[in-house]
């Protein structure tokens, strides 16, 4: 038996393949093929645009796939959410679809867009958002370069953003958040009922979440004389619970812990001054809770 898995083609492709690599799956793509190879004989991969993924999973063409919650909502797809994977193409966090208008315009709220034109790739969700706010406006599908359309081709836009920098560069002001999104591992509901496929997906979820937990973290191990242990532990960040074990020389101890990578450069010199020796920093692929 094999499980058919959709990998998002486009902006999330590289981040997804890297996440799978950290989780222990090696996926190899080719510019001439939409069927990447994976070093798990029980999985078949296919590259699918994130915008279309939920529909193919719902219809059973794929057993499972990775896509944004935004595209699941856009398609109003009936699928099983297996895991929320908080990562995106630039940062490992959520993204927002926002309503934005030119800084020079008089639009301050969604109510001000009554009868206006809004350009977006997220047409269905935008129409539902407007209806929920009691606003009637024309929503046009945008094929790309949405930020440059106001004010000549549209009065406002609904566009995805992680930092807002592209919107600011195009002199657009965010008026409201339409929806938040993150990458999800979704499954066909019939596939989810299959014991073998469900077990396979639950194992995949555990490994992918472990890979995400390890992002931005490193392991640190060091040796310390028992007389300096208190000073070393005081140097480590609060709320951390390092593993402490005895070495062959009972006067010396080994300390092993996990830290945020961004803090290590300031902590290692302090550990050295506190009496730590043999300090080793090492990368982490997975942290399974």
C-alpha positions in Angstrom: 0.0 0.0 0.0 1.1 3.5 -0.7 0.0 7.0 0.4 -0.2 9.8 -2.1 1.2 13.0 -0.7 0.9 16.5 -2.2 3.9 18.8 -1.8 3.1 22.5 -2.4 4.7 23.8 -5.6 5.9 27.4 -5.5 6.7 29.7 -2.6 6.4 27.0 0.1 8.2 24.3 -1.9 11.7 24.7 -0.6 10.7 25.3 3.0 8.5 22.2 2.9 11.3 20.0 1.4 13.7 21.3 4.0 11.2 20.6 6.8 10.8 17.0 5.6 14.6 16.7 5.4 14.8 17.7 9.1 12.0 15.2 9.9 14.0 12.4 8.2 12.5 12.3 4.7 14.7 13.1 1.7 12.6 14.5 -1.1 14.3 15.1 -4.5 12.7 17.3 -7.1 13.4 17.7 -10.8 12.6 20.7 -13.1 11.1 18.2 -15.6 8.9 16.2 -13.3 5.9 16.9 -11.0 6.6 13.6 -9.2 9.4 14.1 -6.7 11.2 11.1 -5.4 11.2 10.3 -1.6 13.2 7.8 0.3 10.1 6.2 1.8 8.8 3.4 -0.4 5.4 3.7 1.2 4.9 7.3 -0.1 4.3 8.8 -3.5 4.8 12.5 -3.9 3.3 15.0 -6.3 3.9 18.7 -6.7 0.6 20.6 -6.6 0.0 24.4 -6.3 -1.0 25.2 -2.7 -4.1 26.9 -4.1 -5.4 23.6 -5.6 -4.2 21.2 -2.9 -7.3 21.1 -0.7 -9.6 20.3 -3.7 -7.4 17.4 -4.8 -7.3 16.1 -1.3 -11.0 16.4 -0.8 -11.7 14.6 -4.1 -9.3 11.7 -3.1 -6.8 12.3 -5.9 -4.4 12.7 -3.0 -4.6 11.0 0.4 -2.9 14.0 2.0 -1.1 17.2 1.3 0.4 20.4 2.7 -1.2 23.7 2.0 -2.3 26.9 3.8 -5.4 27.1 5.9 -6.3 30.1 3.7 -6.7 27.9 0.6 -8.7 25.3 2.5 -11.1 28.0 3.5 -11.1 29.6 0.1 -12.2 26.2 -1.4 -14.4 25.5 1.5 -12.9 22.0 1.3 -14.1 19.2 3.6 -10.8 17.7 4.7 -9.2 16.4 7.9 -6.7 18.7 9.5 -3.9 16.4 10.7 -1.4 19.0 11.9 -0.9 22.8 12.0 2.7 23.4 10.9 3.6 26.9 11.8 6.1 27.8 9.1 6.1 29.9 6.0 8.5 30.9 3.1 10.2 33.7 5.0 9.7 33.0 8.6 8.4 30.1 10.7 5.2 31.9 11.8 1.7 32.7 10.6 0.8 34.9 7.6 -2.1 37.3 7.3 -4.4 38.2 4.5 -5.1 41.9 5.0 -7.3 44.5 3.5 -5.1 47.4 2.3 -5.6 50.7 0.6 -3.4 53.5 -0.6 -2.0 55.7 2.2 -3.2 58.7 0.4 -6.8 57.4 0.2 -9.6 58.3 2.6 -10.4 54.6 3.4 -10.1 53.9 7.1 -12.3 50.8 7.6 -14.0 48.1 5.5 -17.2 50.1 5.6 -15.6 52.8 3.5 -15.3 50.4 0.6 -19.0 50.1 -0.1 -19.4 49.9 -3.9 -15.7 50.0 -4.5 -13.4 47.5 -6.3 -11.1 45.1 -4.4 -8.5 43.0 -6.1 -7.3 39.7 -4.6 -6.4 36.1 -5.3 -8.5 35.1 -2.3 -11.9 35.9 -3.9 -14.2 33.6 -2.0 -12.9 34.3 1.5 -12.9 38.1 0.7 -16.5 38.0 -0.4 -17.5 36.1 2.8 -15.5 38.7 4.8 -17.3 41.6 3.1 -20.7 39.9 3.6 -20.0 39.4 7.3 -19.3 43.1 7.6 -22.4 44.1 5.6 -20.4 45.6 2.8 -21.2 45.3 -0.9 -18.2 45.7 -3.1 -16.9 44.2 -6.4 -14.2 41.6 -5.8 -11.9 41.0 -8.8 -9.5 38.1 -9.1 -5.9 39.2 -9.3 -3.4 37.2 -11.3 -0.4 38.7 -9.5 1.3 42.0 -8.7 -1.7 42.8 -6.6 0.1 45.5 -4.6 0.6 47.8 -7.7 -3.1 47.8 -8.7 -4.4 50.6 -6.4 -5.5 53.2 -7.1 -5.8 53.0 -10.9 -7.0 49.3 -11.3 -8.6 48.8 -7.9 -9.6 50.9 -4.8 -8.2 48.4 -2.4 -6.7 44.9 -2.2 -6.7 41.8 0.0 -3.2 40.4 0.0 -1.1 38.0 2.0 1.7 39.4 4.2 4.2 38.2 6.7 5.9 41.5 7.6 4.0 44.2 5.8 7.2 45.5 4.1 6.0 44.9 0.5 2.7 46.8 1.3 4.6 49.7 2.8 7.0 49.8 -0.1 4.0 50.2 -2.4 2.5 53.0 -0.2 -0.4 50.9 1.0 -1.9 51.0 4.5 -3.4 48.0 6.2 -7.0 48.5 7.2 -8.0 45.2 8.6 -7.0 41.5 8.8 -9.3 39.3 6.8 -7.9 36.0 8.1 -4.7 34.4 9.5 -3.2 31.4 8.0 -0.5 28.8 8.5 0.6 25.7 6.7 -1.4 22.5 7.5 -1.0 18.8 6.8 -4.5 17.9 5.6 -5.9 14.5 4.7 -8.8 13.1 2.7 -11.5 12.0 5.1 -11.8 8.5 3.7 -8.0 8.1 3.8 -8.1 9.3 7.5 -10.5 6.5 8.3 -8.1 3.9 6.8 -6.0 2.5 9.8 -2.8 2.1 7.8 -2.9 5.6 6.3 -3.9 7.2 9.5 -1.0 5.6 11.4 1.3 6.7 8.6 0.0 10.3 8.8 0.2 10.4 12.6 3.9 9.3 12.5 4.5 11.9 9.9 2.8 14.6 12.1 5.0 13.6 15.0 8.2 13.9 13.0 7.3 17.1 11.2 6.2 18.8 14.5 9.5 17.6 16.0 11.4 19.2 13.2 9.5 22.5 13.7 10.2 22.4 17.5 13.9 22.2 16.7 14.0 25.3 14.5 16.1 28.0 16.0 17.3 25.7 18.8 20.7 24.1 19.4 22.1 21.6 21.8 24.9 22.5 24.2 27.0 20.1 26.2 29.8 20.9 28.6 31.9 19.5 31.4 32.1 21.2 34.8 33.8 20.5 38.2 31.2 20.0 40.9 32.5 23.1 42.7 31.5 25.3 39.7 28.2 23.6 39.0 26.1 26.2 40.8 27.7 29.0 38.9 27.3 27.3 35.5 23.6 26.5 36.2 23.0 30.1 37.2 24.4 31.2 33.8 21.9 29.1 31.8 18.5 30.7 31.1 15.8 30.4 33.6 13.2 27.6 33.3 15.7 25.4 31.5 16.2 21.9 33.0 19.6 20.6 31.8 20.5 16.9 32.1 23.4 16.4 34.5 25.4 13.2 34.6 28.6 12.0 36.3 31.8 11.4 34.4 34.3 8.7 35.2 35.9 11.2 37.6 33.3 11.7 40.2 34.5 15.3 40.8 33.4 16.2 37.2 29.9 16.4 35.7 28.5 16.6 32.2 25.7 19.1 31.5 23.5 18.8 28.5 20.8 21.3 27.5 18.8 22.9 24.6 19.0 26.7 24.0 17.7 29.3 21.6 20.4 29.6 18.9 20.2 33.4 19.2 21.3 33.3 22.9 24.3 30.9 22.6 26.9 33.5 21.5 26.4 35.5 24.7 26.0 32.5 27.0 29.1 30.5 25.9 31.7 33.1 27.1 29.8 33.4 30.4 29.8 29.6 30.8 33.5 29.5 30.2 34.1 32.2 32.9 31.9 30.2 35.3 34.2 27.2 35.0 32.7 25.2 32.1 35.1 23.2 29.9 34.8 21.2 26.7 31.8 23.2 25.6 30.2 21.7 22.4 27.4 23.3 20.4 25.5 21.0 18.0 22.6 21.4 15.6 19.2 19.8 16.2 16.9 18.2 13.6 14.0 17.2 15.8 12.7 17.8 19.3 9.8 15.3 19.9 7.8 16.4 22.9 
